[in-house]
Amino acid sequence: MTPHCPLGILDANTLEELARVICGDEHLYYRKGYEIARFLEHAGWQRVPEYDGEYRREWALARLCIRTSVTRFRNAVEAADGLVDADGKVRADQSDLSSHCTWDEKPQRAKCEVLEQLGRGWHQIEDFYSHSNWTDRAAPGPIGLENPPGLGRTEVAPFLDMGRYSGMKDADWTRDARTLIPVGLTTGCYTDVDSTGVKPADCDGRVSHNRALNKDTAASARSKPDDNFRHATAGATAEITRQWNDFKADLLKTYPDHGRGAQMICALVHDDPAGACP
């Protein structure tokens, strides 16, 4: 799996590297599990959950990654405020897409800011279905690193409920998410020396991100058994449908006056909002 707090601007590879630094892997200052939790508390995080004994980097990364998507959701709701004026009229200058958005995390038209926050948050959520064993099943034959067991789940992951988590305190949704992650869930170790410092040797003895679990295309090895590609695609589609519906509901709840929330939704789904949205 892969959060405005300072973490809100960080993408997946950067988060992985940050987790490596926090944990003190390789030649860095080594921190034990309980020391990682203490480190986060000293950095200003409130009521950090106790370290539960899982791999140190995965534990730290889980705190960072779900936090990223929760924060992206909150940021998108906040940015949507600029789409319409106080009376609910769509602002043409903030919703026009006649020129491309820049996708550089810098201030721009409100519509671009909303789409960027949603897109960056949803990308890592979609990747969860492509690079985990949540929806898939193992191929026939021996189970191992090259053929890990699959969970075969058909429902959206309950611990990715960003719409609900965005309205909760961080300590509360963190505690909730931990109770919903099932035993046996696994994602792949990703090698990227340039971006994260993770070398091939670091993934020895671990399930591989690209080789063992990757279902990005129908041609991937893991995609073929038990129609795994279709299952992963269906899971990601259902997930983003949930995320979009939750986002719309949050806009309606957050901006009820003068129908502003409904106008924001209209501005987001139409190419010419000034003309399409009354």
SEMAR-813829 format. One line per 5 residues: number of its first residue (from 1); their letters; for each residue z, y, x of C-alpha. Coordinates in steps of 0.5 Angstrom, whole numbers, plus 500, padded with zeros to 3 digits. Each point is the difference from the previous one (the first is absolute). Example, Ala and Ser with C-alpha at 12.3 -4.5 7.8 and 13.67 -1.06 7.14 Angstrom:
2
1> AS> 516:491:525 | 498:507:502;
This chain:
278
1> MTPHC> 500:500:500 | 500:507:502 | 506:516:497 | 502:515:498 | 505:497:505;
6> PLGIL> 498:500:507 | 497:493:499 | 496:502:495 | 494:502:504 | 500:494:504;
11> DANTL> 495:494:499 | 501:493:501 | 498:499:508 | 505:506:501 | 505:497:496;
16> EELAR> 500:493:504 | 500:504:507 | 506:504:497 | 504:494:498 | 498:497:507;
21> VICGD> 504:506:503 | 506:500:495 | 501:492:502 | 499:501:507 | 495:495:501;
26> EHLYY> 497:498:507 | 503:505:505 | 503:505:496 | 507:500:498 | 502:494:496;
31> RKGYE> 504:501:494 | 503:494:496 | 499:500:492 | 506:503:498 | 499:506:505;
36> IARFL> 493:501:497 | 503:501:493 | 505:505:504 | 494:504:503 | 497:501:494;
41> EHAGW> 507:503:497 | 501:504:506 | 492:503:499 | 503:502:493 | 498:494:495;
46> QRVPE> 505:499:495 | 504:493:498 | 495:496:505 | 500:493:497 | 504:495:505;
51> YDGEY> 495:496:505 | 499:493:497 | 498:496:506 | 493:500:499 | 495:502:506;
56> RREWA> 502:507:503 | 494:503:500 | 498:498:493 | 506:502:497 | 499:507:503;
61> LARLC> 493:500:498 | 502:498:492 | 505:506:500 | 494:505:503 | 494:497:496;
66> IRTSV> 503:500:493 | 503:506:501 | 493:503:502 | 497:498:493 | 506:502:496;
71> TRFRN> 499:507:504 | 492:500:499 | 501:499:492 | 505:506:500 | 496:505:504;
76> AVEAA> 494:498:495 | 504:502:494 | 502:507:504 | 493:501:502 | 497:499:493;
81> DGLVD> 504:507:498 | 495:504:503 | 494:497:496 | 502:504:494 | 503:507:498;
86> ADGKV> 507:501:497 | 496:500:493 | 497:493:501 | 493:503:502 | 496:496:505;
91> RADQS> 499:504:507 | 493:500:502 | 501:502:507 | 505:494:501 | 497:495:496;
96> DLSSH> 493:501:503 | 496:494:504 | 494:503:501 | 502:500:508 | 503:494:503;
101> CTWDE> 507:499:501 | 503:500:507 | 505:495:500 | 504:503:506 | 507:501:497;
106> KPQRA> 499:507:500 | 501:505:494 | 493:500:496 | 498:500:492 | 505:497:496;
111> KCEVL> 495:494:498 | 499:498:507 | 507:500:501 | 502:496:494 | 494:495:502;
116> EQLGR> 502:500:507 | 508:498:499 | 498:495:495 | 494:497:504 | 505:499:506;
121> GWHQI> 505:497:496 | 496:495:497 | 496:498:506 | 506:496:503 | 502:498:493;
126> EDFYS> 493:497:499 | 501:497:507 | 506:496:498 | 496:496:496 | 494:499:505;
131> HSNWT> 505:498:506 | 506:496:497 | 501:494:496 | 502:503:494 | 494:497:496;
136> DRAAP> 497:495:504 | 501:493:501 | 499:496:507 | 494:496:501 | 501:492:500;
141> GPIGL> 503:497:506 | 506:501:505 | 504:507:498 | 501:504:507 | 498:507:503;
146> ENPPG> 493:499:499 | 501:497:492 | 506:504:498 | 503:498:493 | 498:504:494;
151> LGRTE> 504:503:494 | 494:500:495 | 503:505:496 | 496:503:495 | 505:506:498;
156> VAPFL> 500:507:504 | 505:500:505 | 507:503:496 | 502:503:507 | 494:505:500;
161> DMGRY> 502:504:494 | 499:507:502 | 500:503:494 | 507:497:498 | 502:501:507;
166> SGMKD> 498:507:501 | 505:502:495 | 506:497:503 | 504:501:506 | 497:497:507;
171> ADWTR> 507:496:501 | 499:497:492 | 493:498:501 | 501:497:507 | 505:496:497;
176> DARTL> 496:498:494 | 494:498:504 | 504:496:505 | 502:495:494 | 493:500:498;
181> IPVGL> 496:497:506 | 500:493:500 | 501:495:505 | 494:497:503 | 496:507:500;
186> TTGCY> 497:501:506 | 495:505:503 | 496:500:506 | 501:502:507 | 495:506:502;
191> TDVDS> 498:501:507 | 498:507:502 | 502:502:507 | 497:507:500 | 503:502:493;
196> TGVKP> 507:496:500 | 500:497:507 | 500:493:496 | 497:495:505 | 497:493:499;
201> ADCDG> 506:497:503 | 505:504:495 | 497:496:494 | 501:493:504 | 503:495:495;
206> RVSHN> 499:505:494 | 495:500:494 | 494:504:502 | 498:506:496 | 493:499:501;
211> RALNK> 499:493:501 | 505:496:496 | 501:504:494 | 494:505:499 | 496:501:494;
216> DTAAS> 496:506:501 | 494:497:498 | 498:493:497 | 497:497:506 | 507:501:503;
221> ARSKP> 503:493:502 | 506:501:495 | 496:502:495 | 497:494:499 | 505:495:497;
226> DDNFR> 502:500:493 | 496:506:499 | 505:504:504 | 495:506:501 | 499:501:492;
231> HATAG> 508:499:499 | 501:506:506 | 495:504:496 | 503:499:494 | 507:502:502;
236> ATAEI> 498:506:504 | 496:502:493 | 506:499:496 | 505:504:505 | 495:506:500;
241> TRQWN> 500:500:493 | 507:500:499 | 501:505:505 | 495:505:497 | 503:499:493;
246> DFKAD> 507:501:503 | 497:507:503 | 497:502:494 | 507:499:496 | 504:503:505;
251> LLKTY> 495:507:500 | 501:500:492 | 508:499:501 | 500:505:506 | 496:505:497;
256> PDHGR> 500:500:492 | 500:508:499 | 493:502:497 | 497:493:501 | 500:502:507;
261> GAQMI> 501:492:502 | 494:498:496 | 496:506:503 | 501:497:507 | 498:493:498;
266> CALVH> 494:503:497 | 498:504:506 | 501:494:505 | 495:496:496 | 495:505:499;
271> DDPAG> 495:502:505 | 499:507:496 | 507:501:497 | 499:507:499 | 495:498:495;
276> ACP> 503:493:498 | 507:502:498 | 501:505:495;
